[in-house]
Amino acid sequence: MASQRTGNLARWNSLLFEHLDTGRAQRLAGHAAFSGPDADFLKAQAARLRGDVDEALTLITECLKHLPGSTEFAAFAEEVGAEVPR
């Protein structure tokens, strides 16, 4: 139940990310309501927003290890130059 809630929150908040400044994005990504690969995905998005591409690469790589079939993760990985497992 908690992982489903985290996934739903992560998807909703990823839609809002483009409208947030880097500080708010970072606080949202670090919120206690998020855990697992969806939380790491939000953290990767926040890292990219603040210009930390290395951190975004590291986080999205971990996301893809846990959910290799996620098209959302794969698309983001390609955007930041991470290797996408095939």
DSSP file (Angstrom, degrees, kcal/mol; ACC not computed):
  #  RESIDUE AA STRUCTURE BP1 BP2  ACC     N-H-->O    O-->H-N    N-H-->O    O-->H-N    TCO  KAPPA ALPHA  PHI   PSI    X-CA   Y-CA   Z-CA
    1    1 A M     >        0   0    0      0, 0.0     4,-2.2     0, 0.0     5,-0.2   0.000 360.0 360.0 360.0 -44.9    0.0    0.0    0.0
    2    2 A A  H  >  +     0   0    0      1,-0.2     4,-2.6     2,-0.2     5,-0.2   0.886 360.0  50.7 -65.7 -38.3    2.8    2.5    0.9
    3    3 A S  H  > S+     0   0    0      2,-0.2     4,-2.3     1,-0.2    -1,-0.2   0.867 110.2  50.0 -69.1 -34.0    4.7    1.7   -2.3
    4    4 A Q  H  > S+     0   0    0      2,-0.2     4,-2.5     1,-0.2    -2,-0.2   0.914 111.7  48.4 -67.2 -41.9    1.6    2.3   -4.4
    5    5 A R  H  X S+     0   0    0     -4,-2.2     4,-2.8     2,-0.2     5,-0.2   0.915 111.2  50.4 -63.0 -43.3    1.0    5.6   -2.6
    6    6 A T  H  X S+     0   0    0     -4,-2.6     4,-2.8     1,-0.2    -2,-0.2   0.923 110.9  49.3 -60.3 -44.4    4.6    6.6   -3.2
    7    7 A G  H  X S+     0   0    0     -4,-2.3     4,-2.3     2,-0.2    -2,-0.2   0.910 112.4  47.1 -61.8 -43.0    4.3    5.7   -6.9
    8    8 A N  H  X S+     0   0    0     -4,-2.5     4,-2.2     2,-0.2    -2,-0.2   0.925 114.4  46.8 -65.1 -44.4    1.1    7.7   -7.2
    9    9 A L  H  X S+     0   0    0     -4,-2.8     4,-2.9     1,-0.2     5,-0.2   0.907 111.4  52.1 -62.7 -41.6    2.6   10.7   -5.4
   10   10 A A  H  X S+     0   0    0     -4,-2.8     4,-2.2    -5,-0.2    -2,-0.2   0.917 110.3  47.5 -63.2 -43.9    5.8   10.5   -7.4
   11   11 A R  H  X S+     0   0    0     -4,-2.3     4,-1.2     2,-0.2    -1,-0.2   0.924 114.1  47.2 -63.8 -43.7    3.9   10.5  -10.7
   12   12 A W  H >X S+     0   0    0     -4,-2.2     4,-0.8     1,-0.2     3,-0.6   0.945 114.8  45.6 -61.9 -48.1    1.7   13.4   -9.7
   13   13 A N  H 3X S+     0   0    0     -4,-2.9     4,-1.2     1,-0.2     3,-0.3   0.804 103.2  62.8 -70.9 -28.1    4.7   15.5   -8.4
   14   14 A S  H 3< S+     0   0    0     -4,-2.2     4,-0.4     1,-0.2    -1,-0.2   0.844 100.6  55.5 -64.0 -29.9    6.8   14.7  -11.5
   15   15 A L  H << S+     0   0    0     -4,-1.2     3,-0.3    -3,-0.6    -1,-0.2   0.815 109.7  46.3 -67.6 -29.9    4.1   16.6  -13.4
   16   16 A L  H >< S+     0   0    0     -4,-0.8     3,-2.2    -3,-0.3     4,-0.3   0.660  88.5  89.4 -84.8 -17.0    4.6   19.6  -11.2
   17   17 A F  G >< S+     0   0    0     -4,-1.2     3,-1.8     1,-0.3    -1,-0.2   0.824  78.9  59.5 -55.2 -38.7    8.4   19.6  -11.2
   18   18 A E  G 3  S+     0   0    0     -4,-0.4    -1,-0.3    -3,-0.3    -2,-0.1   0.682 105.5  51.4 -66.9 -14.6    8.7   21.8  -14.3
   19   19 A H  G <  S+     0   0    0     -3,-2.2     2,-0.3    -4,-0.1    -1,-0.3   0.362  96.3  88.1-101.5   3.9    6.9   24.6  -12.4
   20   20 A L  S <  S-     0   0    0     -3,-1.8     2,-0.1    -4,-0.3    -3,-0.0  -0.756  73.4-124.8-105.4 148.3    9.0   24.5   -9.2
   21   21 A D     >  -     0   0    0     -2,-0.3     4,-2.4     1,-0.1     5,-0.2  -0.398  40.2 -99.1 -77.6 169.5   12.2   26.3   -8.4
   22   22 A T  H  > S+     0   0    0      1,-0.2     4,-2.3     2,-0.2     5,-0.2   0.854 120.1  53.9 -63.8 -36.2   15.2   24.2   -7.4
   23   23 A G  H  > S+     0   0    0      2,-0.2     4,-2.1     1,-0.2    -1,-0.2   0.937 112.2  42.8 -64.1 -47.0   14.7   24.7   -3.6
   24   24 A R  H  > S+     0   0    0      2,-0.2     4,-2.6     1,-0.2    -2,-0.2   0.892 113.0  53.5 -66.7 -39.2   11.1   23.5   -3.6
   25   25 A A  H  X S+     0   0    0     -4,-2.4     4,-2.4     1,-0.2    -2,-0.2   0.916 109.5  48.5 -61.3 -42.7   11.9   20.6   -5.9
   26   26 A Q  H  X S+     0   0    0     -4,-2.3     4,-1.6     2,-0.2    -2,-0.2   0.908 111.7  48.7 -65.4 -42.4   14.7   19.5   -3.6
   27   27 A R  H  < S+     0   0    0     -4,-2.1     4,-0.3     2,-0.2    -2,-0.2   0.912 112.2  49.2 -64.1 -41.7   12.4   19.7   -0.5
   28   28 A L  H >< S+     0   0    0     -4,-2.6     3,-1.4     1,-0.2    -2,-0.2   0.930 110.1  50.6 -62.1 -45.6    9.6   17.8   -2.3
   29   29 A A  H 3< S+     0   0    0     -4,-2.4    14,-0.2     1,-0.3    -1,-0.2   0.810 111.6  48.6 -63.8 -30.2   12.1   15.0   -3.4
   30   30 A G  T 3< S+     0   0    0     -4,-1.6    -1,-0.3    -5,-0.2    -2,-0.2   0.374  82.3 129.4 -91.6   5.2   13.4   14.6    0.1
   31   31 A H    X   -     0   0    0     -3,-1.4     3,-1.7    -4,-0.3    -3,-0.1  -0.281  66.9-124.0 -64.5 145.3    9.9   14.4    1.7
   32   32 A A  T 3  S+     0   0    0      1,-0.3    -1,-0.1     3,-0.0    -3,-0.0   0.661 104.2  72.7 -64.2 -17.4    9.3   11.5    4.1
   33   33 A A  T 3  S+     0   0    0    -28,-0.0     2,-0.4   -27,-0.0    -1,-0.3   0.661  88.7  75.1 -72.6 -14.3    6.3   10.3    2.0
   34   34 A F    <   +     0   0    0     -3,-1.7     2,-0.3    -6,-0.1   -31,-0.1  -0.805  54.6 153.1-105.3 139.8    8.6    9.1   -0.7
   35   35 A S     >  +     0   0    0     -2,-0.4     4,-0.6   -33,-0.1     3,-0.5  -0.977  40.7  21.3-153.3 163.0   10.7    6.0   -0.8
   36   36 A G  H  > S-     0   0    0     -2,-0.3     4,-2.1     1,-0.2     3,-0.4  -0.264 112.1 -28.3  76.9-162.7   12.2    3.5   -3.2
   37   37 A P  H  > S+     0   0    0      0, 0.0     4,-2.2     0, 0.0    -1,-0.2   0.812 135.0  57.3 -63.2 -31.9   12.9    4.1   -6.9
   38   38 A D  H  > S+     0   0    0     -3,-0.5     4,-1.9     2,-0.2    -2,-0.2   0.897 108.1  47.5 -66.3 -37.8   10.1    6.6   -7.3
   39   39 A A  H  X S+     0   0    0     -4,-0.6     4,-2.3    -3,-0.4    -1,-0.2   0.913 111.3  51.0 -66.3 -42.4   11.6    8.8   -4.6
   40   40 A D  H  X S+     0   0    0     -4,-2.1     4,-2.3     1,-0.2    -2,-0.2   0.855 106.6  55.6 -63.1 -33.8   15.0    8.4   -6.3
   41   41 A F  H  X S+     0   0    0     -4,-2.2     4,-2.3     2,-0.2    -1,-0.2   0.926 108.2  47.2 -64.5 -44.2   13.5    9.5   -9.5
   42   42 A L  H  X S+     0   0    0     -4,-1.9     4,-2.5     1,-0.2    -2,-0.2   0.905 111.9  51.0 -62.2 -40.3   12.2   12.7   -7.9
   43   43 A K  H  X S+     0   0    0     -4,-2.3     4,-2.4   -14,-0.2    -2,-0.2   0.880 108.6  51.7 -64.3 -37.3   15.6   13.3   -6.4
   44   44 A A  H  X S+     0   0    0     -4,-2.3     4,-2.3     2,-0.2    -2,-0.2   0.909 109.9  49.0 -65.3 -41.6   17.2   12.8   -9.9
   45   45 A Q  H  X S+     0   0    0     -4,-2.3     4,-2.2     2,-0.2    -2,-0.2   0.913 111.7  49.0 -63.1 -42.1   14.8   15.3  -11.4
   46   46 A A  H  X S+     0   0    0     -4,-2.5     4,-1.9     2,-0.2    -2,-0.2   0.898 109.2  53.1 -63.7 -40.3   15.7   17.8   -8.5
   47   47 A A  H  <>S+     0   0    0     -4,-2.4     5,-2.8     1,-0.2     4,-0.3   0.916 109.0  48.9 -61.8 -43.0   19.4   17.2   -9.1
   48   48 A R  H ><5S+     0   0    0     -4,-2.3     3,-1.4     1,-0.2    -1,-0.2   0.912 107.8  55.1 -63.5 -41.3   19.0   18.0  -12.8
   49   49 A L  H 3<5S+     0   0    0     -4,-2.2    -1,-0.2     1,-0.3    -2,-0.2   0.872 109.6  46.2 -59.8 -37.2   17.1   21.2  -11.9
   50   50 A R  T 3<5S-     0   0    0     -4,-1.9    -1,-0.3    -5,-0.1    -2,-0.2   0.421 122.7-106.7 -88.1   4.3   19.9   22.4   -9.7
   51   51 A G  T < 5S+     0   0    0     -3,-1.4     2,-1.3    -4,-0.3    -3,-0.2   0.582  77.8 133.3  88.1  10.6   22.5   21.5  -12.4
   52   52 A D     >< +     0   0    0     -5,-2.8     4,-2.0    -6,-0.2     3,-0.2  -0.631  19.4 164.1 -95.6  77.1   24.0   18.4  -10.7
   53   53 A V  H  > S+     0   0    0     -2,-1.3     4,-2.7     1,-0.2    -1,-0.2   0.847  70.9  59.1 -65.6 -35.4   23.9   16.1  -13.7
   54   54 A D  H  > S+     0   0    0      1,-0.2     4,-2.3     2,-0.2    -1,-0.2   0.922 108.3  45.2 -60.0 -43.8   26.3   13.6  -12.0
   55   55 A E  H  > S+     0   0    0      2,-0.2     4,-2.7     1,-0.2     5,-0.2   0.903 112.0  52.2 -66.2 -40.9   23.9   13.1   -9.1
   56   56 A A  H  X S+     0   0    0     -4,-2.0     4,-2.6     1,-0.2     5,-0.2   0.911 110.2  49.3 -60.4 -42.3   21.0   12.8  -11.6
   57   57 A L  H  X S+     0   0    0     -4,-2.7     4,-1.9     2,-0.2    -2,-0.2   0.926 111.9  47.9 -61.8 -46.2   22.9   10.1  -13.5
   58   58 A T  H  X S+     0   0    0     -4,-2.3     4,-1.7     1,-0.2    -2,-0.2   0.932 114.7  45.4 -60.8 -47.2   23.7    8.1  -10.4
   59   59 A L  H  X S+     0   0    0     -4,-2.7     4,-2.2     1,-0.2    -2,-0.2   0.907 112.9  48.1 -67.2 -43.0   20.1    8.3   -9.1
   60   60 A I  H  X S+     0   0    0     -4,-2.6     4,-2.2     1,-0.2    -1,-0.2   0.840 107.9  56.6 -70.1 -30.2   18.4    7.4  -12.4
   61   61 A T  H  X S+     0   0    0     -4,-1.9     4,-1.3    -5,-0.2    -1,-0.2   0.915 108.6  47.1 -62.8 -42.5   20.9    4.5  -12.9
   62   62 A E  H  X S+     0   0    0     -4,-1.7     4,-1.5     2,-0.2    -2,-0.2   0.901 109.5  54.2 -65.0 -40.6   19.7    3.1   -9.5
   63   63 A C  H  X S+     0   0    0     -4,-2.2     4,-2.6     1,-0.2     3,-0.4   0.925 107.4  50.3 -57.4 -45.2   16.1    3.6  -10.5
   64   64 A L  H  < S+     0   0    0     -4,-2.2    -1,-0.2     1,-0.2    -2,-0.2   0.776 103.9  58.8 -68.5 -26.3   16.6    1.6  -13.6
   65   65 A K  H  < S+     0   0    0     -4,-1.3    -1,-0.2    -3,-0.2    -2,-0.2   0.877 114.0  38.0 -66.7 -35.9   18.2   -1.2  -11.6
   66   66 A H  H  < S+     0   0    0     -4,-1.5    -2,-0.2    -3,-0.4    -1,-0.2   0.840 135.2  19.9 -84.3 -35.7   15.0   -1.5   -9.6
   67   67 A L    ><  +     0   0    0     -4,-2.6     3,-1.8    -5,-0.2    -1,-0.2  -0.605  68.2 167.4-133.6  73.2   12.5   -0.9  -12.4
   68   68 A P  T 3  S+     0   0    0      0, 0.0    -1,-0.1     0, 0.0    -4,-0.1   0.717  75.1  57.5 -64.4 -20.6   14.3   -1.6  -15.7
   69   69 A G  T 3  S+     0   0    0      4,-0.0     2,-0.5     5,-0.0     3,-0.1   0.428  73.9 121.2 -90.0   2.4   11.1   -1.6  -17.7
   70   70 A S    <>  -     0   0    0     -3,-1.8     4,-2.2     1,-0.2     5,-0.1  -0.528  44.6-166.2 -72.1 116.3   10.0    1.9  -16.7
   71   71 A T  H  > S+     0   0    0     -2,-0.5     4,-2.4     2,-0.2     5,-0.2   0.838  89.3  56.0 -69.6 -31.8    9.6    4.0  -19.8
   72   72 A E  H  > S+     0   0    0      2,-0.2     4,-1.9     1,-0.2    -1,-0.2   0.926 110.2  44.1 -65.1 -44.8    9.5    7.2  -17.7
   73   73 A F  H  > S+     0   0    0      2,-0.2     4,-2.7     1,-0.2    -2,-0.2   0.917 113.7  51.3 -64.6 -43.3   12.8    6.3  -16.1
   74   74 A A  H  X S+     0   0    0     -4,-2.2     4,-2.3     1,-0.2    -2,-0.2   0.897 108.9  50.5 -62.8 -41.3   14.3    5.3  -19.4
   75   75 A A  H  X S+     0   0    0     -4,-2.4     4,-1.8     2,-0.2    -1,-0.2   0.918 112.9  45.7 -63.7 -43.4   13.3    8.6  -21.0
   76   76 A F  H  X S+     0   0    0     -4,-1.9     4,-1.9     2,-0.2    -2,-0.2   0.909 109.9  55.3 -65.2 -41.5   14.8   10.7  -18.2
   77   77 A A  H  X>S+     0   0    0     -4,-2.7     5,-2.9     1,-0.2     4,-0.7   0.913 108.3  48.2 -58.1 -44.2   18.0    8.6  -18.4
   78   78 A E  H ><5S+     0   0    0     -4,-2.3     3,-0.6     3,-0.2    -1,-0.2   0.883 107.7  56.4 -64.1 -38.0   18.4    9.3  -22.0
   79   79 A E  H 3<5S+     0   0    0     -4,-1.8    -1,-0.2     1,-0.2    -2,-0.2   0.862 114.3  38.0 -61.2 -36.8   17.8   13.1  -21.4
   80   80 A V  H 3<5S-     0   0    0     -4,-1.9    -1,-0.2    -3,-0.1    -2,-0.2   0.435 118.9-106.8 -98.1   1.4   20.6   13.2  -18.9
   81   81 A G  T <<5 +     0   0    0     -4,-0.7    -3,-0.2    -3,-0.6     2,-0.2   0.690  65.8 149.3  86.7  18.5   22.9   10.9  -20.8
   82   82 A A      < -     0   0    0     -5,-2.9     2,-0.4    -6,-0.2    -1,-0.2  -0.518  54.6-103.1 -81.5 154.5   22.7    7.8  -18.6
   83   83 A E        -     0   0    0     -2,-0.2    -1,-0.1   -26,-0.1    -5,-0.1  -0.655  33.2-146.4 -79.4 129.1   23.0    4.3  -20.1
   84   84 A V        -     0   0    0     -2,-0.4     2,-0.1    -7,-0.0   -23,-0.0  -0.849  16.6-122.1 -99.0 123.8   19.6    2.7  -20.5
   85   85 A P              0   0    0      0, 0.0   -11,-0.0     0, 0.0    -1,-0.0  -0.389 360.0 360.0 -64.1 140.2   19.6   -1.1  -20.1
   86   86 A R              0   0    0     -2,-0.1    -2,-0.0     0, 0.0     0, 0.0   0.376 360.0 360.0-110.5 360.0   18.2   -2.9  -23.1
